[in-house]
Amino acid sequence: MNLTSQTLFFLMAAVPLFLLLIWSAGRIRTAAEYYAAGREYGGIRNGLAITGDYLSAASFLGITGLIVTSGYSGILYAVGFFAGWPLILILLADKLRSIGHFTLADVLRERFADRRIVLVATVGYFPVVVIYLAAQFVAMAWLLNYLFGISYDSALATLAVVAIITGLTGRMIFSSRAQIIKAILVFTVMGLLTLLAYLTTTPPLPELFSVDEVLIRLPVDVHFLPQEGDTPMALLSLGVALILGPVGLPHVMSRFFSVSDERHARMSVFYATGLIGGFYILIILLGFLAIQHLEASPWGATGTANLAAVYLSDLVGGEVLSGVLAAVLMVVLFSVMTSLILTGSSAFSHDWYALTLRPSGGYQEERRLHRLSGLVTVVTASAFALLCREQNVAYLVGLAFAFSASVSVPLLLGALYWERLTAQAALWGGVAGLLSALFALMTGPLVWVGWFGFSEPVFPWRHPALLSVSIAVVVMWYFSRKEVRNVTEGGAAGEHTD
C-alpha cells in the first residue's frame, strides 16, 4: 500500500472540511447561540444535526469491527443503539422542548427546588461524557496509527492537546452546522462503500447472513460465539443500557433546545429516527460484507479490529476511497469530540455553577469554569482511552450509555412523568444509580480483571445498566413512598389531636 498517496487523499478531503468547522466557530453572538445554536433550526435541519451528532464514527467503526470479530453478537449493538429513538420520540420530544431552556438541568430545576439534584445530575454527566469521549479518542488514535504510522500513545497525546485547544474555543453552533454536513458525508461514503463491497463479493445478499457462510469465513472458537461473560442476563443488561441510554445523552438531548417549538422538536426526532435506522442497517450489512472480504484476519481482540471498515474500503475502493473515508471519519470523530467537551463543560459551568451555586455570577466567571472543566474532562478521557486501547469502541459507547441510563434517565423521566416523585427521592435515587454503576464498573471485567489484574471479577457482567437502573428506581420509589406515608401519618396525627 502506498501510504503517501492514501495520506494525500486523506488531507485533500479533510482540510476543506476542517476549515469549514473553523469558520463556523466564530459565529457566536448570544448565550442562546452558545448553548443551543440560537434555536434557529427547523425540524429537517435539526433532525439532520441530531443524526450527525448521534452517528458517532466510534459506533460505525466499533460495530463493524465487532461483527467481524464476534459474528452475530455485533448485531445486538446496532439494534440496541437504534432502539432508544422511538422512546425519545414518544416520551421526550414535546416535553423537553416545552420545559427546558438550554440544558437538561433546566428541566430538573423546573420541577425541584433542591439544587443538590442538579449537582447529582451534573456529576452523572461526567462519566457519560468521559467514556463517550474516550471512545472517540480510541478510534481516532488507531486511525492516525493507520494513516501516518505513529504509535497509539503518540497519537493519543496529540489528540489530547488538540482536544484541549479546540474544546476550549468550540461552539455549539459550530457543531450544529458541522453535524448536518457530517450526516450527509457519512451516508454518501457509507453508501458507496457498501455498494462496492457488495458488487465485489461472491455470495448473494441472503447468503451473507447465513450461519454456514459465517462459519466458513471465521473460526468458530474465536469469532462466532458470544464474548466471555455474555450470559443472558448480561445481554439483557446491555439491552437496557442501549435502549435507555440515548434518552439521557446530554449532547444529543441539547438538540431539542435548538428548535423554536415543540412541533419542530417532534419532527426533528421523526427525521432523525429514520436516518439513524438506515445508518445502522448499512453498518450491519457492511459488517457481514467485511467478513467476506477480510477473512483470515489475525486481529483477535486487538484495537486494530476497530478499523475493519477502513481496511474494507482500501480493498474494494483503493487508496482514494480509504483516504476519503478516513477523512470523513476523522471529521466525524472531531466534531463529536468537540460537542462532548462542550456539553460536559457546560454541565458544570452552566447547569451547576451559573444556575445553582452562583446565579448572580457573571458570564466571565462561567466561562472560566467552563474552560477548567473542559480541561479536566479531556485529561480524564485521555487517561481512560490510554487504558482501553485494546477495547472495541462500540463497547465503550455502550458503557457510556449505561451511565446515562443509570442517572440521567431516572431523574429525567421521574421529573417529567412521576407526580409523586419527591426531591429527596430524586436526590438519593440519582446518587444510588451513579454509585451502583461505578461499583459495577470498578469491580467488573474491564477494570477489576483488565486493569487491576485479578483473575475473576466481583461483578460478573460487562454491562452494569440492569443493576444500576433497578437500584435507582427502587430507591426513588422507596423514598417517595416513605415521605408520602410520613406526611399522611402526620396529617392523621394532627386531626386526632384536634
C-alpha positions as CSV (number, residue, x, y, z in Angstrom):
1,M,0.0,0.0,0.0
2,N,1.3,3.4,-1.0
3,L,0.9,5.2,2.3
4,T,1.9,8.6,0.8
5,S,-0.9,8.6,-1.8
6,Q,-3.5,7.5,0.7
7,T,-2.4,10.2,3.1
8,L,-2.6,12.8,0.3
9,F,-6.2,11.8,-0.4
10,F,-7.0,12.0,3.3
11,L,-5.6,15.5,3.6
12,M,-7.3,16.7,0.4
13,A,-10.6,15.7,1.8
14,A,-10.0,16.6,5.5
15,V,-8.5,20.0,5.2
16,P,-11.5,21.7,3.5
17,L,-13.9,20.1,6.0
18,F,-11.9,21.3,9.0
19,L,-11.7,24.8,7.5
20,L,-15.4,24.8,7.3
21,L,-15.6,23.9,11.0
22,I,-13.2,26.6,12.0
23,W,-15.2,29.2,10.0
24,S,-18.4,28.2,11.8
25,A,-16.7,28.5,15.2
26,G,-16.7,32.3,15.1
27,R,-20.4,32.9,14.7
28,I,-21.4,33.3,18.4
29,R,-23.4,36.4,19.4
30,T,-25.7,35.4,22.3
31,A,-26.0,32.9,25.1
32,A,-28.7,31.1,23.1
33,E,-26.4,30.6,20.2
34,Y,-23.6,29.4,22.5
35,Y,-25.7,26.8,24.2
36,A,-28.3,25.9,21.6
37,A,-27.3,27.2,18.2
38,G,-29.7,30.2,18.5
39,R,-32.8,28.0,18.2
40,E,-32.8,28.8,14.5
41,Y,-33.1,25.3,13.2
42,G,-36.3,23.7,11.7
43,G,-37.3,20.1,12.0
44,I,-35.4,18.8,9.0
45,R,-32.2,20.7,9.7
46,N,-32.3,19.8,13.3
47,G,-33.1,16.2,12.5
48,L,-30.0,16.1,10.3
49,A,-28.0,17.7,13.1
50,I,-29.3,15.1,15.6
51,T,-28.4,12.4,13.1
52,G,-24.9,13.8,12.6
53,D,-24.4,14.2,16.4
54,Y,-25.6,10.6,17.1
55,L,-23.8,8.9,14.2
56,S,-20.6,8.6,16.0
57,A,-17.7,7.2,13.9
58,A,-16.8,5.2,17.0
59,S,-20.1,3.4,16.7
60,F,-19.6,2.9,12.9
61,L,-16.1,1.6,13.4
62,G,-16.8,-0.4,16.5
63,I,-19.9,-2.2,15.4
64,T,-18.3,-3.1,12.0
65,G,-15.3,-4.5,13.8
66,L,-17.4,-6.2,16.4
67,I,-19.4,-8.1,13.7
68,V,-16.2,-9.1,12.0
69,T,-14.7,-10.4,15.3
70,S,-17.8,-11.7,17.1
71,G,-20.3,-12.6,14.3
72,Y,-23.9,-12.1,15.3
73,S,-23.2,-10.7,18.7
74,G,-22.3,-7.4,17.0
75,I,-25.8,-7.0,15.7
76,L,-27.0,-6.5,19.3
77,Y,-25.2,-3.2,19.4
78,A,-26.5,-2.0,16.1
79,V,-30.1,-2.8,17.1
80,G,-29.7,-1.5,20.6
81,F,-28.2,1.8,19.6
82,F,-31.2,2.5,17.4
83,A,-33.9,1.1,19.7
84,G,-33.9,4.1,22.1
85,W,-35.1,6.6,19.4
86,P,-38.8,5.6,19.4
87,L,-38.7,6.2,23.2
88,I,-37.3,9.6,22.7
89,L,-40.0,10.4,20.0
90,I,-42.9,9.2,22.3
91,L,-41.7,10.3,25.7
92,L,-39.5,13.3,25.4
93,A,-39.7,15.4,22.2
94,D,-42.6,17.6,23.2
95,K,-42.0,17.8,26.9
96,L,-38.3,18.6,26.8
97,R,-38.7,21.5,24.4
98,S,-41.7,22.9,26.2
99,I,-39.9,22.9,29.6
100,G,-36.1,23.3,29.0
101,H,-34.3,26.5,28.2
102,F,-30.7,25.3,27.3
103,T,-29.9,22.1,29.1
104,L,-31.4,19.1,30.9
105,A,-30.6,20.7,34.2
106,D,-33.3,23.3,33.5
107,V,-35.9,20.5,33.5
108,L,-34.8,19.4,36.9
109,R,-34.8,23.0,38.3
110,E,-38.3,23.4,36.9
111,R,-39.6,20.5,39.0
112,F,-37.4,20.5,42.1
113,A,-36.2,23.4,44.3
114,D,-33.3,21.4,45.8
115,R,-30.2,22.4,44.0
116,R,-28.4,19.2,45.1
117,I,-30.4,17.3,42.5
118,V,-28.8,19.4,39.7
119,L,-25.4,18.7,41.2
120,V,-26.1,14.9,41.2
121,A,-27.2,15.2,37.6
122,T,-24.1,17.2,36.7
123,V,-21.8,14.7,38.3
124,G,-23.7,12.0,36.5
125,Y,-22.9,13.7,33.2
126,F,-19.2,13.4,33.9
127,P,-18.7,9.6,33.3
128,V,-21.0,9.6,30.3
129,V,-19.0,12.4,28.6
130,V,-15.6,11.0,29.7
131,I,-16.3,7.4,28.5
132,Y,-18.0,8.6,25.3
133,L,-15.1,11.0,24.6
134,A,-12.6,8.2,25.3
135,A,-14.3,6.1,22.7
136,Q,-13.7,8.9,20.1
137,F,-10.1,9.1,21.2
138,V,-9.5,5.3,20.8
139,A,-11.0,5.4,17.3
140,M,-9.0,8.5,16.3
141,A,-5.7,7.2,17.7
142,W,-6.0,3.9,15.8
143,L,-7.0,5.8,12.7
144,L,-3.9,8.1,13.0
145,N,-1.8,5.0,13.6
146,Y,-3.2,3.5,10.3
147,L,-2.7,6.7,8.3
148,F,0.6,8.0,9.5
149,G,2.3,5.0,11.2
150,I,2.7,6.8,14.5
151,S,2.2,4.9,17.8
152,Y,-1.1,4.7,19.6
153,D,0.4,6.6,22.6
154,S,1.8,9.4,20.5
155,A,-1.4,9.7,18.5
156,L,-3.4,9.9,21.8
157,A,-1.2,12.6,23.2
158,T,-1.5,14.6,20.1
159,L,-5.3,14.3,20.2
160,A,-5.5,15.3,23.8
161,V,-3.6,18.6,23.0
162,V,-5.8,19.3,20.0
163,A,-8.9,18.5,22.1
164,I,-7.9,20.9,24.8
165,I,-7.3,23.7,22.3
166,T,-10.5,23.2,20.2
167,G,-12.7,22.2,23.1
168,L,-12.0,25.4,25.0
169,T,-12.9,27.5,22.0
170,G,-15.5,25.3,20.3
171,R,-19.2,26.4,19.9
172,M,-22.5,24.5,19.7
173,I,-23.3,26.5,16.5
174,F,-20.0,25.1,15.1
175,S,-21.2,21.6,15.9
176,S,-24.8,22.1,14.6
177,R,-23.7,23.2,11.2
178,A,-20.9,20.6,11.1
179,Q,-23.3,17.8,12.0
180,I,-25.6,18.4,9.1
181,I,-22.7,18.2,6.7
182,K,-21.3,15.3,8.5
183,A,-24.5,13.3,8.3
184,I,-24.6,13.8,4.5
185,L,-21.0,12.9,4.1
186,V,-21.3,9.7,6.2
187,F,-24.3,8.4,4.3
188,T,-22.6,9.2,1.0
189,V,-19.4,7.4,1.8
190,M,-21.1,4.5,3.5
191,G,-23.4,4.0,0.6
192,L,-20.6,4.0,-1.9
193,L,-18.5,1.6,0.3
194,T,-21.5,-0.8,0.7
195,L,-22.2,-0.8,-3.0
196,L,-18.6,-1.5,-4.0
197,A,-18.2,-4.2,-1.3
198,Y,-21.5,-5.9,-2.4
199,L,-20.6,-5.8,-6.1
200,T,-17.2,-7.4,-5.4
201,T,-18.4,-10.2,-3.1
202,T,-19.3,-13.8,-4.2
203,P,-22.4,-14.9,-2.4
204,P,-25.8,-13.3,-3.0
205,L,-27.3,-11.0,-0.4
206,P,-29.4,-13.6,1.6
207,E,-26.4,-15.9,2.0
208,L,-24.3,-13.2,3.5
209,F,-26.1,-13.6,6.8
210,S,-26.3,-17.4,6.8
211,V,-24.7,-19.3,9.7
212,D,-22.9,-21.6,7.4
213,E,-21.4,-18.8,5.4
214,V,-20.2,-17.0,8.6
215,L,-18.7,-20.2,10.0
216,I,-16.8,-20.9,6.8
217,R,-15.2,-17.4,6.8
218,L,-14.4,-17.1,10.5
219,P,-13.1,-19.6,13.1
220,V,-15.9,-20.7,15.4
221,D,-13.8,-20.8,18.5
222,V,-12.9,-17.1,18.2
223,H,-15.4,-15.3,16.2
224,F,-18.9,-16.8,16.3
225,L,-19.5,-17.4,19.9
226,P,-20.6,-14.6,22.3
227,Q,-17.8,-12.9,24.2
228,E,-16.8,-14.4,27.6
229,G,-19.3,-13.4,30.3
230,D,-22.1,-12.5,27.9
231,T,-24.8,-14.5,29.8
232,P,-28.4,-13.9,29.0
233,M,-28.7,-11.5,32.0
234,A,-25.6,-9.7,30.9
235,L,-27.0,-9.2,27.4
236,L,-30.3,-8.1,28.9
237,S,-28.3,-5.5,30.9
238,L,-26.6,-4.4,27.6
239,G,-30.1,-4.0,26.1
240,V,-31.2,-1.8,29.0
241,A,-28.2,0.5,28.5
242,L,-28.6,0.7,24.7
243,I,-32.3,1.4,24.8
244,L,-32.5,3.8,27.7
245,G,-29.0,5.4,27.2
246,P,-29.9,7.8,24.3
247,V,-32.7,9.3,26.3
248,G,-30.2,10.9,28.7
249,L,-27.3,11.7,26.5
250,P,-26.6,15.4,27.2
251,H,-25.0,16.3,23.8
252,V,-28.0,14.7,21.9
253,M,-30.7,16.0,24.2
254,S,-29.5,19.6,23.9
255,R,-30.6,19.4,20.3
256,F,-34.2,19.7,21.4
257,F,-33.4,23.3,22.5
258,S,-32.1,24.2,19.0
259,V,-35.6,24.5,17.6
260,S,-38.3,27.1,18.0
261,D,-41.2,25.0,19.4
262,E,-42.5,21.5,20.3
263,R,-43.7,20.6,16.8
264,H,-40.2,21.1,15.4
265,A,-38.7,19.1,18.2
266,R,-41.0,16.2,17.5
267,M,-40.3,16.4,13.7
268,S,-36.6,16.5,14.5
269,V,-36.7,13.2,16.2
270,F,-39.0,11.8,13.5
271,Y,-36.5,12.5,10.7
272,A,-33.5,11.5,12.9
273,T,-35.1,8.1,13.7
274,G,-35.5,7.2,10.0
275,L,-31.9,8.4,9.2
276,I,-30.3,6.7,12.1
277,G,-32.2,3.4,11.4
278,G,-30.8,3.5,7.8
279,F,-27.4,4.1,9.2
280,Y,-27.4,1.0,11.4
281,I,-28.9,-1.1,8.6
282,L,-25.9,-0.2,6.5
283,I,-23.5,-0.9,9.4
284,I,-24.9,-4.5,9.7
285,L,-24.6,-5.1,6.0
286,L,-21.1,-3.7,6.0
287,G,-20.1,-5.9,8.9
288,F,-21.1,-9.1,7.0
289,L,-19.6,-7.8,3.8
290,A,-16.3,-7.3,5.7
291,I,-16.5,-10.9,6.8
292,Q,-16.4,-11.9,3.2
293,H,-13.5,-9.7,2.2
294,L,-11.4,-9.7,5.4
295,E,-11.3,-13.5,6.0
296,A,-8.3,-14.9,7.9
297,S,-7.9,-11.7,9.8
298,P,-5.3,-12.1,12.7
299,W,-6.8,-9.2,14.8
300,G,-8.4,-11.2,17.6
301,A,-9.4,-8.7,20.3
302,T,-6.8,-6.0,19.4
303,G,-7.8,-2.5,18.9
304,T,-7.0,-2.6,15.2
305,A,-10.2,-4.5,14.6
306,N,-11.9,-1.1,15.1
307,L,-10.5,-0.3,11.6
308,A,-12.2,-3.1,9.7
309,A,-14.4,-0.7,7.7
310,V,-11.3,1.3,6.7
311,Y,-9.4,-1.9,5.6
312,L,-12.5,-2.9,3.7
313,S,-12.6,0.4,1.8
314,D,-9.0,0.0,0.9
315,L,-9.7,-3.4,-0.6
316,V,-12.8,-2.5,-2.6
317,G,-12.1,1.1,-3.4
318,G,-8.4,1.6,-3.3
319,E,-6.5,4.4,-1.7
320,V,-8.9,7.1,-2.9
321,L,-11.9,5.6,-1.1
322,S,-10.0,4.7,2.0
323,G,-8.4,8.1,2.2
324,V,-11.7,9.9,1.8
325,L,-13.4,7.6,4.3
326,A,-10.6,8.2,6.8
327,A,-11.0,11.9,6.3
328,V,-14.8,11.8,6.8
329,L,-14.4,9.6,9.9
330,M,-11.8,11.9,11.4
331,V,-14.1,14.9,10.9
332,V,-17.0,13.0,12.4
333,L,-14.9,12.0,15.4
334,F,-13.5,15.5,15.8
335,S,-16.9,17.2,15.7
336,V,-18.4,14.7,18.2
337,M,-15.4,15.2,20.4
338,T,-15.9,19.0,20.4
339,S,-19.6,18.6,21.1
340,L,-18.9,16.2,24.0
341,I,-16.4,18.6,25.6
342,L,-18.8,21.5,25.2
343,T,-21.7,19.7,26.9
344,G,-19.5,18.2,29.6
345,S,-18.1,21.6,30.4
346,S,-21.5,23.3,30.2
347,A,-22.8,20.8,32.7
348,F,-20.5,22.3,35.4
349,S,-20.3,25.9,34.3
350,H,-24.0,26.5,33.3
351,D,-26.1,23.7,35.0
352,W,-24.4,23.7,38.3
353,Y,-22.4,26.9,38.8
354,A,-24.5,29.5,36.9
355,L,-27.9,28.0,37.8
356,T,-27.5,26.8,41.3
357,L,-24.3,27.8,43.1
358,R,-23.9,31.4,41.9
359,P,-26.9,32.6,39.9
360,S,-25.7,36.1,40.3
361,G,-22.2,35.4,39.0
362,G,-21.1,36.9,35.7
363,Y,-20.6,35.4,32.3
364,Q,-16.8,35.6,32.6
365,E,-16.8,33.5,35.8
366,E,-18.9,30.9,34.0
367,R,-16.5,30.9,31.1
368,R,-13.5,30.4,33.3
369,L,-15.1,27.4,35.0
370,H,-16.2,26.1,31.5
371,R,-12.5,26.1,30.4
372,L,-11.3,24.4,33.6
373,S,-14.0,21.7,33.4
374,G,-13.1,21.1,29.8
375,L,-9.5,20.6,30.7
376,V,-10.4,18.1,33.4
377,T,-12.8,16.2,31.0
378,V,-10.1,15.9,28.3
379,V,-7.4,14.7,30.6
380,T,-9.6,12.2,32.3
381,A,-10.9,10.9,28.9
382,S,-7.4,10.6,27.6
383,A,-6.3,8.5,30.6
384,F,-9.3,6.3,30.1
385,A,-8.5,5.9,26.4
386,L,-4.9,5.0,27.3
387,L,-6.1,2.1,29.4
388,C,-8.7,1.0,26.9
389,R,-6.6,0.9,23.8
390,E,-7.5,-2.8,23.1
391,Q,-11.2,-2.3,23.7
392,N,-13.8,-2.3,20.9
393,V,-15.1,1.3,20.7
394,A,-18.7,0.2,20.4
395,Y,-18.4,-1.4,23.8
396,L,-17.1,1.8,25.3
397,V,-20.0,3.8,23.8
398,G,-22.4,1.2,25.3
399,L,-20.7,1.7,28.7
400,A,-21.3,5.4,28.4
401,F,-24.9,4.7,27.7
402,A,-25.1,2.6,30.9
403,F,-24.2,5.6,33.0
404,S,-26.7,7.7,31.1
405,A,-29.4,5.2,31.7
406,S,-28.4,4.9,35.4
407,V,-28.5,8.6,36.4
408,S,-29.9,11.0,33.8
409,V,-32.8,8.8,32.6
410,P,-34.4,8.0,36.0
411,L,-34.1,11.7,37.0
412,L,-35.4,13.0,33.7
413,L,-38.4,10.6,33.3
414,G,-39.2,10.9,37.0
415,A,-39.3,14.7,36.8
416,L,-41.5,14.7,33.7
417,Y,-43.9,11.8,34.4
418,W,-43.9,10.9,38.1
419,E,-46.0,13.3,40.0
420,R,-45.3,11.7,43.4
421,L,-41.6,11.8,43.0
422,T,-40.2,13.9,45.8
423,A,-37.0,16.0,45.9
424,Q,-35.4,13.7,48.4
425,A,-36.3,10.6,46.4
426,A,-34.8,12.1,43.2
427,L,-31.7,13.1,45.1
428,W,-31.0,9.7,46.6
429,G,-32.1,7.8,43.5
430,G,-29.6,9.7,41.3
431,V,-26.9,9.0,43.9
432,A,-27.7,5.4,44.1
433,G,-27.8,4.9,40.3
434,L,-24.4,6.6,39.9
435,L,-22.7,4.8,42.8
436,S,-24.0,1.4,41.7
437,A,-22.9,1.9,38.1
438,L,-19.4,3.0,39.4
439,F,-19.2,-0.1,41.7
440,A,-20.2,-2.4,38.8
441,L,-17.6,-0.8,36.5
442,M,-14.7,-0.8,39.1
443,T,-15.4,-4.4,40.1
444,G,-16.3,-5.7,36.7
445,P,-14.3,-7.5,34.0
446,L,-12.9,-4.2,32.4
447,V,-11.3,-2.7,35.5
448,W,-11.1,-5.4,38.1
449,V,-9.6,-8.0,35.7
450,G,-8.3,-5.9,32.8
451,W,-6.7,-3.1,34.8
452,F,-6.1,-4.5,38.2
453,G,-5.1,-8.0,37.1
454,F,-7.4,-10.1,39.3
455,S,-8.4,-13.5,37.9
456,E,-12.1,-13.1,38.5
457,P,-14.4,-10.1,38.6
458,V,-16.5,-9.3,41.6
459,F,-19.3,-8.1,39.4
460,P,-19.6,-10.6,36.5
461,W,-21.3,-8.5,33.8
462,R,-19.5,-6.2,31.4
463,H,-22.7,-4.1,31.2
464,P,-24.0,-2.8,34.5
465,A,-27.2,-1.0,33.5
466,L,-29.7,-3.6,34.6
467,L,-28.3,-3.5,38.2
468,S,-27.8,0.3,38.4
469,V,-31.1,1.3,36.8
470,S,-33.0,-1.1,39.0
471,I,-31.4,0.3,42.2
472,A,-32.0,3.9,41.1
473,V,-35.7,3.2,40.5
474,V,-36.2,1.2,43.7
475,V,-34.5,3.9,45.8
476,M,-36.7,6.6,44.2
477,W,-39.8,4.6,44.9
478,Y,-38.8,3.8,48.5
479,F,-38.1,7.4,49.5
480,S,-41.2,8.8,47.7
481,R,-43.4,6.3,49.4
482,K,-41.7,6.9,52.7
483,E,-42.3,10.7,52.5
484,V,-45.9,10.3,51.4
485,R,-46.5,7.9,54.3
486,N,-44.9,10.4,56.8
487,V,-47.0,13.2,55.5
488,T,-50.1,11.1,55.7
489,E,-49.4,9.9,59.2
490,G,-48.5,13.4,60.3
491,G,-51.8,14.7,59.0
492,A,-53.7,11.9,60.7
493,A,-52.0,12.7,64.0
494,G,-52.9,16.3,63.7
495,E,-56.5,15.5,63.1
496,H,-56.5,13.2,66.1
497,T,-55.0,15.8,68.3
498,D,-57.6,18.4,67.2
